[in-house]
């Protein structure tokens, strides 16, 4: 994940240093950010949800049943 993030940032740096028109650079940057948000946000949110679920299951297993 870290490598992918570094490559994305590096690609943006090279794009902004290129001789493309500034308006086109802004459009590509906004589209890229929106696209990666749509792709990565659900992955990160599901990962957090699973981590919380695992933590809840571990807590349930450690607490003895008082009934």
N, C-alpha and C positions, 0 to 999 in steps of 0.2 A: 504494500500500500504506500509506503514511504517513497519507494523508488518511482512508482507511478506518479505520485504527487510532484516529485522533483522533475520528472520528465515533462509534465504538463507546464510547470512554471518555466522551465528552460525553453520550451517551445514558445511560450508567450513572450519571453524576453527577446528571443530571436525575431519573432514577428514584429515586436515594437521597434526593434533596431533596423528592420528592413525598410525599403523605400516605398512600401505600400502607402496609399493615401490614408490619412489619419482617420477619416470617417469609416473606412473599411476595417481598419484595425479595431475600432471601437465596436463595430457590429460583430466581428468575429469573436472578440473577447466576450461580449455579452452572450452570444449564442453558445459559446463554449462553456461559460460558467453555468448557464441554465441547463445545458445538456448534462454536465457532470453532476449538477445538483440533483437532477431527476434520477440519475444512475446511482450515485453514491449515498444520497440521503436515506433511501429505504434500506440499503444494506447496513448502514451504521445504526439506524433505528431498530432494525430487527436484531442486530448483534446486542444492543443494549437491553432489549426486551428479553432475549434469551439468557443473558447474564443475570438479569434480575430474577427470572424464573428459576434458574439453577440455584441461585442464592436462597430463594424462598423454599425450594425443595430440600436443600441442605439444612435449613433452619427447622423445617418440619421433622426431618429425620433425627435431629439432635434433641428435640424436646420430647420427653417421655409423655405418653398418653396418661392423663390423670383419671380417666374413667375406670 
